[in-house]
Structures are given as C-alpha cells and as structure tokens.
Amino acid sequence: MKNALLRVGCLCLLLCPLLPVKEAFAALSTGCHAVNTQADGTFSDVYWQEINKGRRFSEGETLKVTFSNPTAAPTTANINLGTSAAPGVAASYTSKTSTSSFPATLTYTLDQDYTFAEFEVEDGNVDMTDMECRKSQTITFNNPGAQQLSSGTATLTASSDSGLTVSLASSTAGVCTVLGTTLTLVSAGTCTITASQAGNSPSGDYFAATDVSRSFSVTASSGGGGGEEEEEEEVVENISTPVDNVRPVVKVSVLGLANDARTSQPSWRVAIEISEVVTGFDIDDVSLSNLTISEFSGSGREFSALVSSVTPGRSSISVPADGCQDNANNLNLESNSVSWRYEPDLLLNKSVTSVARAYASLAQEYLRNFSQPINSRFARLGQVFGGQIATEACQSDESEGQPEIPGCNQDEIESDDANSFALSYQGIQFAFKDPVMRSIFSPRAVKADSRGLLKDLETFINSQGQTNSSRESIGRMIGATLAATDLEPVDLNPSGNASAAGWSIWTEGQVTVGNWDSIDSSDGVLIAVGSDRAFGDYARGGVALTASWQSAEINPNDDVDAENYGLSFYGAMRPKEMALVLEGILGAADLDIASTRTETSETFSSDRDGTMLFSSIGLRGLEPAGRKFQFTPHGRFELGSAKIDTDSETGGVWAVQYGDQNIDHQMLFIGLDINYQRALPKGLIRPFGSAEYGYSFSSSENVTMKYAAGTRSYNLVLEDKTDSTVRIQLGLDYVSNNGLISALVYTRNEALGGGHSDGVRIHISSAF
C-alpha cells in the first residue's frame, strides 16, 4: 500500500510541471465571465455586483466597453467600480474613467478586487457594444545585441506572462528575417524585430499585448591594424558566405474575425504577411473559396485586400505554395487557411434598422404637418366668423332699442378691423409675362381690347423666330376667337375681400429644421396653395394643394430624402347664433422616399413609393371682432395613415429588402390662440401666438426586412418614443389696406422626449 501511494505521488510530481499552468493564474472572475456574456444593446446602465448576483472582479483584470449614439447631449459615460451594499442599499462606487465624446471605447485595469462594476451613462441612453473583461498581458523580449553577419543565424527569446505564444516579425527584411525564433542575418545594417501576442478573445481570457520592438546592428567582419591587416583579410575571404535556403513563410489574417467564426458581414479586410521580401506575389496567387477579392495592394512582405462572400455558407482564404520567391529564389511555403461561415441572417446591422426608423419618422412628420397650413386658414376664417358675431350682437341691440354698446360702431369695425378679416392673401404672387395671358388675368377691371389682343398675339408668335404656316394659322385662330369675345379680367392675386370668380385664394410657404426620433437632423420646405368660397352665410369650403420636400440625416453615412404632394378638401361651418366653428379636413398625398446608406465600404440605395390619407375634425371657439385682445380656444382630432411600399436596395449582397410599412396617426389636440390687433394709418399690425398640446393614440409600426442574400425575415417593431407633443407658434402679420403684405411665423414642435423641429412660415413673391 505504501509503495502504491509512493508511486502515485511520484507520478503527480512528474506530471504537475506538464499541466497547463495558464489556467491556474489566468482564470477569470465570475464578474468577468458575466461581462463577456452580456449582449450588446441600448442602455442607461449595466452593472454586476456580488450582492444578489454573486459577481466579483479580481485585481489585474481589464474592463472594456464602447459607447455610441447617445440620446441626450451632453452625456457622460463612465466605468464605475466599488463595493456592493446590503440588499436594498445602493452600492458605493466611484468613476474610474469617463468620456463625453462619442463614439468612444473605455478601458480600465483593476487596481484591486471589487464587488461592484457598472457601465453607466448619466443622461439618456447609449449603445453599449464590445463589452469585455479579460486579463492584460505583458511581453518580455530581450534585445539580442549587436550581431556579426558572418554568424548567419541567431536564436531570439520572447515570452508573455500569459503563457501564450509570442510571434516575431522583422520590419527590416533586407537586413534580417525571422522564422519562429530563428533570426537569419541577410546584410549589414540595423535589424528591427517586433514581438506581438494577439490575445485569445473572444473565447479566451486575454486581451492582445502591447507590441515590443527591439533594434540592433548587424555588422560585417572588420580587420585589425598594422601588419596583420592582410592576414585578417585573408581569413575573412576564406569564410564561406552563408547560403540562404530558407523558404518564405506566409501568414493570412482576417482582421477582426477569428477562424471558424460565424458572421453576418459579407466583406472583410485581409492582411497577408510574409517573413521576408518577395517578388512575383499578386492577386492571382491567393486561393479563394466562395469569395471574391478586390482592393489588392502591397509590396515586399506586406499585402492587403478586401474579400466578400458570394453566397451564404463557408468561405475560406489561403495562399498556396510556390507563388512567389525571395531574393535567393526560394519559393514560399503554403500559408495557413482562414475560414468562416457567412450567415447574412445572423443579425440586422444597425444602419438597416436606423433607415427603417427614418422612413417611419418622416411619414409621421408629414402626417403631423399635413393640416398645418389649413389650420392657419381656419384661424383666419375664425376671425371672419367673429366679425359676424359682432355684427349680429350690434344688430340685436339696435332691434331691441338698447343703447349702443362699446365696439358696436359699424364704421369703426369696417375701418379698423375689416382688413384683418381679409379672406385672400398671397404669399406667392402670380404674374404672366405673356401679353395675351396678362390681358386675361389682370387685376384691372376693364374689358379686353380685341384688336390689341390680336396684335399682341401676332407679335408674340413672330418673336419666336421663323414661323411656319401651321403655327401662324393656329395663332390667327386663337386671335380671332379672342377678338370675337368680350373678356372679363380674372385677378389671380386677390386681396382683402376680393376674389377670383367668387373664390378667395391664399398661399403659404414654410421652412422647418430639427430632429425626430432616430433622425439626427432634418430640414424641409412646404408650399401650400388654397382656394375657398362661401356656402351661404355660415359656411366656407375649399381645396388646397401642398408640396413639401424633406431631407433627413441619420448619421454621417446614412440619409433619407422625401417628397410629398397632397390634395385636401376642407370646410368650416358656424352654427347660427353660436360662438363656435366646426372644422373638417379630408386629404390624400403621394410619397416618394429615397434612402442612401453605407455599410462595409459599399453604398446601398432605395427609392420607395407610398400613399398617405388624412382627416381631422375640430372645434374652434369665437370671440366677437373689434376687441384688441382675442382668446380663441380650439381642439381637434386627427386620424391618418401612411403606407410605404415594398422595395429592394441596390448595391450588392448586403442590400436589404424592405416590406410594406404601415404608419398609423391618431392624435388629439387642444390649444389656445391669442391675437392682438393694432390699427395703423395704412393698415393693421397683428402679433399673435398659439399653444397646443397633442396626445398620440397611434399604435406601434411593424416592418419586415431581409437581406438580399438571406432567407430569414425580420420583423422590426417601431414604437414612438413619446405620446405627447407640444406646439408653440409666435407670429406677426402686417395687413395693408390692399390685403396681406407680409407675415412671419415661428413654430416649435416638441415631442416630449422624442425630438423637435423648428419651423418658419414665410411669404415670398415670384413672377411666373
């Protein structure tokens, strides 16, 4: 029995030195393991602690995390370390390192053991990626000192405290080369050798080590002085020159990708390193499986290229033997082979989801702004109906024989406030340069001169150059028709209470800038042209055309541009003898949204069509006209939807197919308009303001996406970041005796917690 125990003990003593000691001192703490299994995501904080979770961190371990895309600015991100508290009591910690610029990668090596660790952002949320906790390692590489060329070779010694193998490479291949730990001297000069250790993450315990370089001289043999010179030279001549029969060693690396990994990224940068300077190596010397290669460059001993998987499945790259040779005509050895599985359905790249969110955000913004020009029109119509209330009140007092009350002087109403009721106002002026058209559409209330029209028409046709018989015949036919007709001029630019054939015409323009949801910045232009007429004494109805252009930047590489053309029917009705107005809008629009995004150095584009339907019903309180200050409460409910059609990106295998996107819009608004009017000698000035609160009942949107090269479909749920919106308007109208001359309105739309936009409504003049 004793002999058996003795034999077991001796066996243990013999085998213990052979056991992998790395695991003994490199095992990661429970906290590190938890960090390494944490999935990427958008967080305000992620933490690990001993209390409740049993997580501890050991001295010497290094924490690493990348922060990007903060939702609030300025935002500070921290790596916090401390001690866990008892259950229910906050942990005690301090920030060890921080950043306020994004994207940024923070690292910190623990100076002691800790029981609490946290990746935290002080305001809002950020994307946290590449969360790791591993040990650092240090390379020890002794300088071999000066070398004699005649010695031919030398053995180098380099090691890491992790126990992992250190790689050696020469950056002066004309002077020396290295294979494994064997140094080969080529010529006199300075030899530089670099020791590196790439670590074994993501599956192992160590980060990459900091490279260590050593430089030393390589000298040719030199003779002594005096009479021994010839003898020394003769000795040198008798020394045989070393024969270089070492074949170049080739190493292939896929940057950022481990061997046999799974990835959804189709394209990767490849580095090819050769142990010494070679000639004859080109793109045809690379062996590819399920790959294409491009952007090949390099010379000497370092080369690079971009490879892209052709179809989902296994891809591999290597360099066969005998494709190039060194200065001694030694052909290269076969390289290592790197392979991986390309699985485009493994995950969705962030730029894909950001573009899909931008589509929905732009459609939502169009729905939010669709009624804005018409709502401004409703506010003006409210002043008209307010004038009716004032008139009815005065007439009622007169019929009842009551003394005249303040504000019932009809002359004062007509002189001071009539212009504020102007139904026609022009932000865009129409004028025709064609004399014939100008004679027809003119504000002058005169009959057309038939002979003059014919003469102007002939002059116009002849001014176009040599006329042919058909053009001249057509021109004379038109002229004869005009000469036989008495024409009443039509004013396309009516003002005040003037109209074009009974219809009031109004125009508006608007510029907006801001950001919404996933959009970093956006700007847009909107133009609206409308016309309405009276239906009896208590109602008006009309039609409006809108055109808008919106540009949104998601990030420096991705953007979305959109166009929107809409048609709306609207009406306002005041129940008789009631101080309120019922308002309604029904409209439709055509959408054209184009996107551009960049991924893996490739650009992908898409052009998607869509349609939009919109309706609203509202109620506006009225105050009699004639008061300097007017307070008008209002409310409305908006119901709309937008559909963006299916489309596929162009640009390559990384292109995405977007399914139909259906965007829902249901909002309830309540608000208050405030107006102040002051008469001027030649018109009226009207500063005004409006405050409005909106609450959304809209449901979340879903969009189905898949990569062109993949088979798996993804359903992305897009939810609004907030249900509440506040809209503030401040403006100033100047109304001359001839109608509205100018207006300037500032609008702030604030989605509480979800972005904002700033709009300026302006009026411009343009000749047509």
C-alpha positions in Angstrom: 0.0 0.0 0.0 2.8 2.4 0.9 4.6 1.6 -2.4 1.4 2.3 -4.3 0.9 5.6 -2.7 4.6 6.4 -3.3 4.2 5.6 -7.0 1.1 7.8 -7.3 2.9 10.6 -5.5 6.0 10.4 -7.8 3.6 10.3 -10.8 2.0 13.5 -9.6 5.4 15.2 -9.2 6.3 14.1 -12.7 3.0 15.3 -14.3 2.4 18.5 -12.5 5.0 20.5 -14.4 3.3 19.4 -17.6 -0.1 20.7 -16.7 -1.2 23.9 -18.4 -0.3 26.5 -15.7 -2.0 29.2 -17.6 -5.4 28.2 -16.3 -4.1 28.3 -12.8 -3.4 32.0 -12.8 -5.4 33.2 -15.8 -8.9 32.1 -14.7 -11.3 35.0 -15.0 -13.5 36.1 -12.1 -17.3 35.5 -12.0 -17.8 39.2 -12.8 -15.6 39.0 -15.9 -17.5 36.0 -17.2 -20.8 37.9 -16.7 -19.5 40.9 -18.7 -18.2 38.7 -21.5 -21.7 37.1 -21.9 -23.5 40.4 -21.8 -25.3 41.1 -25.2 -24.9 44.4 -26.9 -27.8 46.9 -26.6 -29.1 50.4 -25.8 -28.9 51.1 -22.0 -28.7 53.8 -19.4 -26.6 51.4 -17.2 -25.4 47.8 -17.0 -24.0 46.6 -13.7 -22.8 43.4 -11.9 -22.4 43.0 -8.1 -21.8 40.4 -5.5 -25.0 41.1 -3.6 -27.8 39.1 -5.2 -25.8 38.2 -8.3 -22.6 36.8 -6.8 -20.3 38.7 -9.1 -16.8 39.6 -8.1 -13.9 41.2 -10.0 -10.2 40.5 -9.5 -7.2 42.8 -9.4 -5.4 42.9 -12.8 -8.5 42.3 -14.9 -9.3 44.9 -17.5 -12.8 46.1 -18.3 -13.6 47.4 -21.9 -16.8 48.9 -23.4 -17.6 51.0 -26.5 -20.3 53.8 -26.1 -22.0 55.3 -29.1 -25.2 57.1 -30.2 -26.3 59.0 -27.0 -29.9 60.0 -26.9 -29.2 63.1 -24.8 -26.4 65.7 -25.0 -24.2 66.5 -23.3 -23.9 62.9 -21.9 -21.1 61.5 -19.8 -20.4 57.7 -19.9 -18.4 56.1 -17.0 -16.9 52.8 -15.9 -17.7 52.7 -12.1 -16.2 50.4 -9.6 -16.9 49.9 -5.9 -18.3 47.7 -3.3 -21.8 46.1 -3.1 -24.1 47.1 -0.4 -26.6 45.0 1.5 -29.8 44.1 -0.2 -31.9 47.2 -0.7 -29.0 49.6 -0.1 -27.3 51.3 -3.1 -23.7 50.3 -3.8 -20.8 52.6 -3.0 -18.7 53.3 -6.1 -16.6 55.9 -8.0 -16.0 56.6 -11.6 -12.6 55.3 -12.7 -12.7 56.6 -16.3 -15.2 58.5 -18.4 -15.9 60.2 -21.7 -18.2 62.9 -23.1 -17.4 62.4 -26.8 -18.9 59.6 -28.8 -18.3 57.0 -30.1 -15.6 56.1 -27.6 -14.0 53.0 -26.1 -13.1 53.0 -22.4 -10.8 50.5 -20.7 -9.7 50.3 -17.1 -7.4 47.8 -15.4 -8.5 47.0 -11.9 -6.1 48.1 -9.2 -7.7 45.8 -6.6 -10.5 43.4 -6.1 -14.1 44.8 -6.5 -17.6 43.6 -5.8 -19.4 46.1 -8.0 -18.8 47.2 -11.6 -21.0 49.3 -13.8 -21.1 50.7 -17.3 -23.2 53.8 -16.9 -24.4 56.9 -18.8 -25.5 59.9 -16.8 -28.3 61.2 -19.1 -30.5 59.3 -21.6 -29.3 56.1 -23.2 -26.4 55.0 -25.3 -25.5 51.9 -27.4 -23.1 49.7 -25.4 -21.1 47.3 -27.5 -17.9 45.2 -27.3 -18.3 44.7 -23.6 -15.4 42.6 -22.4 -13.5 41.8 -19.2 -10.2 40.0 -19.6 -6.6 40.0 -18.3 -3.9 42.1 -19.8 -0.6 40.5 -20.7 3.0 41.8 -21.0 5.6 40.7 -23.4 9.2 40.1 -22.3 11.6 40.4 -25.3 15.4 40.6 -24.6 17.5 42.6 -27.1 20.0 40.0 -28.6 22.6 42.8 -29.0 24.9 43.5 -32.0 25.3 40.6 -34.4 28.1 39.7 -36.8 26.8 39.0 -40.4 29.2 36.0 -40.6 27.3 34.2 -37.8 24.4 33.6 -40.2 21.7 32.9 -37.6 20.8 33.6 -34.0 18.1 32.4 -31.6 15.6 35.0 -30.2 13.8 34.7 -26.9 10.4 36.3 -26.3 7.6 35.3 -23.9 4.4 36.6 -22.4 3.3 36.4 -18.8 0.0 34.9 -20.1 1.9 31.8 -21.3 0.6 32.3 -24.8 3.0 32.0 -27.8 4.6 35.3 -28.9 5.0 35.9 -32.6 8.2 37.6 -34.0 8.4 39.6 -37.3 11.1 41.5 -39.0 10.4 45.0 -40.3 13.8 45.2 -42.0 13.7 42.2 -44.3 16.7 43.5 -46.3 18.9 43.2 -43.2 17.3 40.2 -41.3 14.4 37.8 -41.4 12.8 35.7 -38.7 11.0 32.4 -38.7 9.7 31.2 -35.4 12.5 32.2 -33.0 15.3 31.8 -35.6 16.9 35.0 -36.8 18.6 34.9 -40.2 21.1 37.7 -41.0 20.9 38.9 -44.6 23.1 42.0 -44.8 24.8 44.7 -42.7 22.6 47.4 -41.2 20.1 47.8 -38.5 17.7 44.9 -37.8 14.3 45.6 -36.1 12.3 42.7 -34.7 8.8 43.1 -33.2 7.2 40.7 -30.7 3.4 40.6 -30.6 0.8 38.5 -28.9 -2.8 38.9 -30.3 -4.6 37.5 -27.2 -7.3 34.9 -27.3 -10.5 36.8 -27.1 -13.4 36.5 -27.6 -13.2 32.9 -26.3 -10.1 33.1 -24.1 -9.0 35.1 -21.1 -6.5 37.6 -22.5 -6.5 40.9 -24.5 -3.8 41.5 -27.1 -0.5 42.5 -25.6 1.3 45.7 -26.5 3.9 45.1 -29.2 7.6 45.2 -28.2 10.2 46.1 -30.7 14.0 45.6 -30.5 16.6 47.1 -32.8 20.3 46.0 -33.1 23.1 46.3 -35.5 24.3 43.7 -37.9 28.0 44.3 -39.0 30.3 42.7 -41.5 33.7 41.4 -40.1 36.4 44.0 -40.0 40.3 43.6 -39.9 42.8 44.7 -37.3 45.6 47.3 -37.6 49.3 47.1 -38.7 50.9 44.2 -40.4 48.2 41.8 -39.6 45.7 43.5 -42.0 46.5 41.2 -44.9 46.3 38.1 -42.8 42.9 39.2 -41.3 41.6 40.0 -44.8 42.7 36.6 -46.0 40.8 35.0 -43.1 37.7 36.9 -44.0 38.0 35.8 -47.6 38.3 32.2 -46.5 35.0 32.4 -44.5 32.2 30.8 -46.6 29.2 33.0 -47.3 26.0 31.6 -45.7 23.6 30.0 -48.2 20.0 31.3 -47.9 17.8 28.2 -48.4 15.0 29.3 -46.1 11.7 29.5 -47.8 9.4 32.5 -47.1 6.6 31.9 -44.6 3.2 33.3 -45.4 0.6 34.2 -42.8 -3.0 35.1 -43.6 -5.2 37.1 -41.2 -8.8 38.3 -41.5 -8.8 41.5 -39.5 -11.4 41.4 -36.7 -12.6 37.8 -37.4 -11.4 34.6 -35.8 -11.0 31.4 -37.6 -14.2 29.3 -37.9 -16.3 32.2 -36.7 -19.9 32.9 -37.8 -20.7 36.4 -39.2 -23.4 38.3 -40.9 -20.9 40.7 -42.5 -20.1 39.7 -46.1 -16.9 41.7 -46.6 -13.7 41.6 -44.6 -10.3 43.2 -44.8 -7.4 40.6 -45.2 -3.8 41.1 -44.2 -1.1 38.8 -45.8 2.3 38.9 -44.1 5.4 37.2 -45.5 8.5 36.5 -43.4 10.8 38.3 -45.9 10.7 40.5 -49.0 9.4 38.6 -52.0 8.7 39.2 -55.7 6.1 37.9 -58.0 3.2 37.9 -55.5 -0.1 39.2 -56.9 -3.8 38.8 -56.6 -3.8 35.6 -58.7 -1.6 33.9 -56.0 -4.5 33.9 -53.5 -6.7 30.9 -53.2 -10.4 31.7 -52.5 -13.4 29.6 -51.7 -16.9 31.2 -52.0 -15.2 34.6 -52.1 -14.4 37.5 -54.4 -11.3 39.7 -53.9 -10.8 43.4 -54.6 -8.7 46.3 -53.5 -5.5 44.3 -53.5 -2.4 46.3 -52.6 1.1 46.0 -51.1 4.7 45.1 -51.9 7.7 43.5 -50.3 6.4 41.5 -47.4 3.0 43.1 -46.5 -0.2 42.9 -48.6 -3.9 43.6 -48.0 -7.2 43.0 -49.8 -10.9 43.1 -49.4 -12.8 39.8 -49.7 -16.5 39.4 -49.9 -18.6 36.2 -49.6 -20.6 35.3 -52.7 -23.3 33.2 -51.1 -24.3 32.2 -47.5 -22.2 29.4 -46.2 -18.5 28.6 -45.6 -15.8 30.9 -47.0 -12.1 30.5 -46.8 -8.8 32.1 -48.0 -5.2 30.9 -48.2 -2.0 31.3 -50.2 -0.7 28.2 -51.9 3.0 27.3 -52.0 5.4 28.3 -54.8 3.6 31.5 -55.7 6.4 34.0 -55.0 10.1 33.9 -54.2 12.7 35.8 -52.1 16.0 37.3 -53.2 17.6 33.9 -53.1 15.0 32.4 -55.3 13.4 30.4 -52.5 9.7 29.7 -53.2 7.2 30.4 -50.5 5.7 27.8 -48.2 1.9 27.2 -48.2 0.1 29.6 -45.7 -2.4 28.9 -43.1 -6.0 28.8 -44.1 -8.7 31.1 -42.5 -12.3 30.1 -42.9 -15.6 31.3 -41.5 -19.3 31.0 -42.1 -21.2 33.8 -43.8 -24.7 33.9 -42.4 -26.5 37.1 -43.5 -29.5 36.2 -41.3 -27.4 36.2 -38.2 -28.3 39.7 -37.3 -29.5 43.0 -38.7 -26.9 45.8 -39.0 -27.8 48.9 -37.1 -27.8 51.1 -40.2 -30.6 48.9 -41.6 -32.9 49.5 -38.6 -32.0 53.2 -38.5 -33.1 53.7 -42.1 -36.3 51.8 -41.4 -37.0 54.0 -38.4 -36.2 57.1 -40.5 -38.9 56.1 -43.1 -41.5 55.9 -40.3 -40.3 59.1 -38.7 -40.5 61.1 -41.9 -44.0 59.7 -42.7 -45.1 60.6 -39.1 -43.8 64.1 -39.5 -45.7 64.5 -42.8 -48.8 63.4 -41.0 -48.2 65.8 -38.2 -47.7 68.8 -40.6 -50.3 67.8 -43.2 -53.0 70.1 -41.7 -50.8 72.9 -40.5 -51.4 75.3 -43.5 -55.2 74.6 -43.4 -55.3 75.1 -39.7 -53.8 78.5 -40.2 -56.5 79.1 -42.7 -59.1 78.1 -40.2 -57.7 80.6 -37.7 -58.3 83.4 -40.3 -61.7 82.1 -41.1 -62.4 82.2 -37.4 -61.8 86.0 -37.5 -64.4 86.3 -40.3 -67.0 84.4 -38.3 -66.0 86.5 -35.2 -66.9 89.6 -37.3 -70.3 88.0 -37.9 -70.8 87.6 -34.2 -70.0 91.2 -33.6 -72.4 92.4 -36.3 -75.2 90.1 -35.0 -74.7 91.4 -31.5 -74.9 95.0 -32.6 -78.0 94.4 -34.7 -79.7 92.6 -31.8 -79.0 95.6 -29.5 -80.4 98.1 -32.2 -83.5 96.0 -32.7 -84.2 95.9 -29.0 -83.8 99.6 -28.7 -80.9 99.2 -26.3 -78.2 102.0 -26.1 -75.2 101.4 -28.3 -72.6 99.3 -26.6 -68.9 99.8 -26.9 -67.5 98.1 -30.1 -70.8 98.3 -32.0 -69.9 101.3 -34.1 -70.1 99.7 -37.5 -67.9 102.4 -39.1 -65.2 101.6 -36.6 -65.4 97.9 -37.3 -65.2 98.4 -41.0 -62.3 100.9 -40.8 -60.2 99.3 -38.1 -60.8 95.6 -38.5 -62.1 94.8 -41.9 -58.6 94.2 -43.3 -58.0 91.7 -40.5 -60.9 89.6 -42.0 -59.2 89.5 -45.4 -60.0 86.2 -47.0 -57.5 86.5 -49.8 -53.8 86.9 -49.0 -50.8 86.0 -51.2 -47.5 84.6 -50.1 -46.8 83.8 -53.7 -47.8 86.3 -56.4 -48.8 85.2 -59.9 -47.9 87.4 -62.9 -47.7 86.5 -66.6 -45.1 87.8 -68.9 -47.1 86.7 -72.0 -49.1 89.8 -73.1 -52.1 87.7 -74.1 -52.2 85.9 -70.7 -51.6 89.2 -68.9 -54.6 90.8 -70.7 -56.8 87.9 -69.5 -55.6 87.5 -65.9 -55.2 91.0 -64.6 -56.5 92.9 -61.5 -57.7 95.7 -63.8 -61.5 95.7 -64.1 -61.6 96.6 -67.9 -62.9 94.9 -71.0 -60.3 93.3 -73.2 -59.3 95.1 -76.4 -59.9 92.5 -79.1 -57.8 94.3 -81.7 -55.0 94.8 -79.2 -55.1 91.2 -78.2 -54.8 90.0 -81.8 -51.9 92.4 -82.4 -50.1 91.3 -79.2 -50.7 87.6 -80.2 -49.2 88.1 -83.6 -46.2 90.0 -82.2 -45.6 87.2 -79.6 -45.7 84.5 -82.3 -43.4 86.3 -84.6 -40.9 86.9 -81.8 -40.3 83.2 -81.5 -38.4 83.1 -84.8 -39.3 82.0 -88.3 -42.9 80.8 -88.1 -44.3 78.1 -90.2 -47.8 78.1 -91.7 -49.3 75.8 -89.1 -48.1 77.9 -86.1 -49.3 81.1 -87.8 -52.7 79.6 -88.6 -53.2 78.5 -85.0 -52.2 81.9 -83.7 -54.7 83.6 -86.0 -57.4 81.2 -85.0 -56.7 82.0 -81.3 -56.6 85.7 -82.0 -59.9 85.6 -84.0 -61.5 83.8 -81.1 -60.3 86.3 -78.6 -61.4 89.2 -80.9 -64.9 87.9 -81.0 -65.2 87.5 -77.2 -65.7 90.1 -74.6 -63.3 89.1 -71.8 -63.7 90.0 -68.1 -60.3 90.1 -66.5 -59.7 87.5 -63.7 -57.4 88.5 -60.8 -55.3 85.6 -59.7 -53.9 87.7 -56.8 -57.0 88.9 -55.0 -56.5 90.6 -51.6 -58.8 91.7 -48.8 -62.3 90.5 -49.7 -61.6 90.4 -53.4 -61.9 87.0 -55.1 -61.3 85.2 -58.4 -64.7 84.2 -59.7 -66.1 84.1 -56.2 -63.2 82.1 -54.8 -60.8 83.5 -52.3 -57.2 82.5 -52.9 -54.4 82.1 -50.3 -50.8 80.8 -50.4 -48.3 79.9 -47.8 -44.7 78.7 -47.6 -42.8 77.1 -44.7 -39.3 76.0 -43.8 -38.6 73.5 -41.0 -35.4 72.2 -39.3 -34.9 69.9 -36.4 -34.7 66.2 -35.4 -37.2 63.5 -34.7 -36.8 60.0 -33.1 -33.9 58.3 -34.9 -33.1 61.2 -37.2 -30.1 63.3 -36.2 -31.1 66.3 -38.2 -33.7 67.2 -40.8 -34.8 70.2 -42.9 -37.7 70.7 -45.2 -39.7 73.1 -47.3 -43.5 73.2 -47.6 -45.6 75.2 -50.1 -49.4 75.4 -49.9 -52.0 77.0 -52.3 -55.7 77.0 -51.4 -58.9 78.5 -52.6 -62.4 78.5 -50.9 -65.7 80.2 -51.2 -68.8 80.8 -49.1 -71.7 78.4 -49.0 -74.5 80.5 -47.5 -73.8 82.9 -44.7 -72.3 80.5 -42.2 -70.0 78.1 -44.0 -67.0 78.1 -46.3 -65.4 75.3 -48.1 -62.4 74.8 -50.4 -59.5 72.9 -51.7 -55.7 73.1 -51.0 -52.7 71.8 -52.8 -49.5 71.1 -50.8 -46.0 70.2 -51.9 -43.1 69.5 -49.5 -39.6 68.3 -49.6 -37.8 66.8 -46.6 -34.1 65.8 -46.1 -33.1 63.8 -43.1 -29.6 62.8 -41.9 -29.5 59.7 -39.7 -25.7 59.8 -39.3 -22.8 61.0 -41.5 -23.1 57.9 -43.7 -26.9 57.4 -44.0 -29.6 59.8 -45.1 -33.2 59.8 -46.3 -34.9 62.3 -48.7 -38.6 62.6 -49.3 -41.1 64.4 -51.5 -44.8 64.8 -50.7 -47.6 66.1 -52.9 -51.1 66.4 -51.4 -54.6 67.4 -52.2 -57.0 68.4 -49.4 -60.7 69.4 -49.1 -61.6 71.5 -46.1 -64.6 73.3 -44.7 -65.6 75.4 -41.8 -69.2 75.9 -40.5 -70.6 78.1 -37.8 -73.9 77.1 -36.4 -76.2 80.1 -36.5 -76.1 82.2 -33.3 -73.4 80.1 -31.8 -69.9 81.3 -30.9 -68.0 78.3 -32.3 -66.9 76.9 -35.6 -66.8 73.3 -36.8 -63.8 72.5 -38.9 -63.0 69.4 -41.1 -60.2 68.3 -43.4 -60.0 65.3 -45.8 -56.9 64.8 -47.8 -54.6 62.4 -49.6 -50.9 62.6 -50.6 -48.3 60.8 -52.7 -45.0 59.9 -51.1 -41.6 59.4 -52.7 -38.9 58.4 -50.2 -35.3 57.7 -51.2 -32.6 56.4 -48.9 -28.8 56.1 -49.1 -26.7 54.1 -46.5 -23.1 53.0 -46.4 -22.0 49.6 -45.0 -18.7 47.8 -45.3 -17.4 50.5 -47.7 -20.4 49.8 -50.0 -23.3 52.2 -50.7 -26.8 51.0 -50.9 -29.8 53.0 -52.2 -33.5 52.6 -52.3 -36.4 54.6 -53.8 -39.8 53.8 -52.2 -43.2 55.0 -53.1 -46.1 55.5 -50.7 -49.5 57.0 -50.1 -51.0 58.9 -47.3 -54.6 59.5 -46.1 -55.5 62.2 -43.6 -58.6 63.5 -41.9 -59.4 65.8 -39.0 -62.4 67.3 -37.3 -62.1 70.3 -35.0 -64.0 72.8 -32.9 -62.9 76.4 -32.5 -64.3 79.0 -30.1 -65.0 82.5 -31.3 -64.9 86.0 -29.8 -66.6 89.0 -31.3 -64.3 91.0 -33.6 -63.4 94.5 -32.6 -61.6 93.6 -29.4 -57.9 94.4 -29.3 -57.1 91.1 -27.5 -58.8 87.9 -28.6 -58.5 84.5 -26.9 -59.7 81.6 -29.0 -59.7 78.0 -27.6 -59.7 75.2 -30.1 -59.4 71.4 -30.3 -59.3 68.7 -33.0 -58.8 65.0 -33.6 -56.6 63.9 -36.4 -56.8 60.4 -38.0 -54.4 59.4 -40.7 -52.3 56.6 -42.1 -49.3 56.2 -44.5 -48.2 53.2 -46.4 -44.7 52.8 -47.8 -44.5 50.2 -50.4 -42.1 47.2 -50.6 -38.7 47.9 -52.2 -35.3 46.4 -52.5 -32.0 48.3 -52.2 -29.4 48.2 -54.9 -25.7 47.9 -54.2 -24.7 44.3 -53.7 -25.2 41.2 -51.5 -25.6 43.4 -48.4 -28.7 45.0 -49.8 -31.9 44.9 -47.9 -35.5 44.1 -49.0 -38.0 46.2 -47.1 -41.5 45.1 -46.7 -44.6 47.3 -46.6 -44.5 49.8 -43.8 -47.9 51.0 -42.4 -47.7 54.1 -40.2 -50.7 54.9 -38.0 -51.5 58.5 -36.9 -54.2 59.2 -34.3 -53.8 62.4 -32.2 -56.0 64.6 -30.1 -55.0 68.3 -29.8 -56.2 71.1 -27.5 -54.9 74.7 -27.7 -55.4 78.4 -27.3 -54.8 81.2 -29.9 -54.0 84.7 -28.7 -54.3 87.7 -31.0 -53.7 91.4 -30.6 -54.6 93.9 -33.2 -53.5 97.5 -33.6 -54.6 99.8 -36.4 -52.0 101.8 -38.3 -52.6 104.7 -40.8 -52.2 102.4 -43.8 -53.2 99.1 -42.4 -53.2 96.9 -39.4 -50.5 95.0 -37.5 -51.4 91.8 -35.7 -49.0 89.9 -33.4 -50.3 86.5 -32.4 -49.4 83.3 -30.6 -50.7 79.8 -30.1 -50.0 77.0 -27.7 -51.2 73.5 -28.4 -50.8 70.1 -26.6 -51.2 66.9 -28.5 -51.6 63.3 -27.3 -51.0 60.3 -29.6 -53.1 57.2 -29.6 -51.1 55.8 -32.5 -50.1 52.1 -32.4 -46.6 50.8 -33.0 -45.5 50.1 -36.6 -44.1 46.9 -37.9 -41.7 46.5 -40.8 -40.5 43.2 -42.3 -36.9 43.1 -43.7 -34.5 40.6 -45.0 -31.0 40.7 -46.6 -31.0 40.1 -50.4 -28.6 37.1 -49.9 -30.5 35.7 -46.9 -33.7 33.7 -46.4 -34.7 34.7 -42.9 -37.1 37.6 -42.5 -37.0 40.0 -39.5 -40.0 41.9 -38.0 -38.9 45.2 -36.5 -41.3 46.9 -34.2 -41.1 50.7 -34.3 -42.6 52.5 -31.3 -42.9 56.2 -30.8 -40.5 57.4 -28.1 -43.3 59.7 -26.6 -47.1 60.1 -26.7 -47.1 63.8 -26.0 -46.4 66.7 -28.3 -46.3 70.5 -27.6 -46.6 73.0 -30.4 -45.9 76.7 -29.9 -46.4 79.4 -32.5 -45.4 83.1 -32.5 -46.1 85.3 -35.4 -46.7 88.8 -36.8 -49.0 89.8 -39.7 -49.0 93.1 -41.4 -52.2 93.8 -43.3 -52.3 96.7 -45.6 -55.4 98.4 -46.9 -54.9 96.2 -50.1 -54.5 92.9 -48.2 -51.8 90.9 -46.6 -48.4 92.2 -47.5 -46.1 90.1 -45.3 -46.2 87.5 -42.5 -43.6 85.7 -40.4 -44.5 82.8 -38.1 -42.1 80.7 -35.9 -43.3 77.2 -34.9 -41.8 74.9 -32.4 -42.9 71.2 -32.4 -41.6 69.4 -29.3 -42.2 65.7 -29.0 -41.5 65.3 -25.2 -38.5 63.0 -25.0 -38.6 62.3 -28.8 -37.0 65.2 -30.6 -38.2 68.5 -32.0 -38.5 70.7 -35.1 -38.4 74.4 -35.7 -40.4 75.9 -38.5 -40.6 79.3 -40.1 -43.5 80.2 -42.3 -42.6 83.0 -44.7 -44.3 84.7 -47.6 -42.4 85.2 -50.9 -43.1 86.9 -54.2 -42.2 85.2 -57.6 -43.1 86.1 -61.2 -44.4 83.4 -63.5 
